[in-house]
Amino acid sequence: MTIAIYPGSFDPITNGHLDIATRAAKLFEKLVIGVYKTPTKHPLFTPEERVELTKQAIVGLPNVEVKSFTGLTIDFAKKVNAQVMVRGLRMTADFEREFDMAMMHKKLLPELELVCLMATLKYQFLSSSLLKEVASLGGNIDDLVPQPVAVALRKKFIVKLDSERGA
Ligand code: ADP
């Protein structure tokens, strides 16, 4: 059975991530989304919240599961017996970063294959960081994230926006 991991910060999961997971789930018998607990950028959501929101997003995908992890991604791959790592590639900044990481992962665990899926056109410019910025300013992000994420983002930012508006 071919098992793939799809690691990332997922802070929070977006429709762009979900699109990659949905397509990868058709390619592999099992896909394990790995939510990295301690990303370098300070996350908005706790690891538990990120896992929960990701679980809610993949409800319709029976061969996909969600786990959190710390430490090296290759150790997470070994732990879940994955042969493949999936990543999404957007048009601009992703390639160089992914290429460097892929070279390092290849050195550390040569048998782990990397499969990069090109981001769907409408999600090319969607990132969790831009999404959070727009949401923090009260912009409508409903088309860009699964519904529970939109609700969670509103909850996170509503207090801040209300206090800024003097409510
Ligand atoms: P990381 O901190 O590891 O980059 P992210 O949660 O930002 O974690 O992204 C996880 C993976 O999903 C990465 O491979 C990233 O390139 C990919 N990704 C992020 N946003 C999109 C998108 N809009 N479309 C396709 N892939 C995406």
Residues whose N, C-alpha, C, O or C-beta is under 5 A from the ligand:
A	BS01	ADP	P7 G8 S9 F10 D11 G16 H17 I20 R87 G88 L89 D94 A119 Y123 L126 S127
